[in-house]
Amino acid sequence: MKPLASYVIDFIKRLEFMQDWIDNGCPANVWFSGLFFQQSFITGCKQNYARKYVIAIDQIEFDFQVISDAKAYDTNIHPDDGAYIYGMYLEGCRWDADKGKEFLAESHPKILYT
């Protein structure tokens, strides 16, 4: 639970993010945790892919690629398929620093979010 002051600051950031989306179109890099219902965004990405390649949406599976070196990709340009996202939090697991950011591992004891 957040204190009211930090909630309001986060709420204002969400409003600015959404207003920028309305004014300038879909951003190239989407603030995932700023969305209220992330599943609808993922479904929208699947729908765009299904329409582009004329595939039934129920035949499409979503795949994630973790970008550990953002300098290797220009995240200011829209990808051909899918979306660049940031601000995704993990619950009940963590990134394995020894193997790299592409691998998930068990959480450390008594740490829920990483």
Rosetta blueprint (number, residue, H / E / L):
1 M L
2 K L
3 P L
4 L H
5 A H
6 S H
7 Y H
8 V H
9 I H
10 D H
11 F H
12 I H
13 K H
14 R H
15 L H
16 E H
17 F H
18 M H
19 Q H
20 D H
21 W H
22 I H
23 D H
24 N H
25 G L
26 C L
27 P L
28 A L
29 N E
30 V E
31 W E
32 F H
33 S H
34 G H
35 L L
36 F L
37 F L
38 Q H
39 Q H
40 S H
41 F H
42 I H
43 T H
44 G H
45 C H
46 K H
47 Q H
48 N H
49 Y H
50 A H
51 R H
52 K H
53 Y H
54 V L
55 I L
56 A L
57 I H
58 D H
59 Q H
60 I L
61 E L
62 F L
63 D L
64 F L
65 Q L
66 V L
67 I L
68 S L
69 D L
70 A H
71 K H
72 A H
73 Y L
74 D L
75 T L
76 N L
77 I L
78 H L
79 P L
80 D L
81 D L
82 G L
83 A L
84 Y E
85 I E
86 Y E
87 G L
88 M L
89 Y L
90 L L
91 E E
92 G L
93 C E
94 R E
95 W E
96 D L
97 A L
98 D L
99 K L
100 G L
101 K L
102 E L
103 F L
104 L E
105 A E
106 E E
107 S L
108 H L
109 P L
110 K L
111 I L
112 L L
113 Y E
114 T L
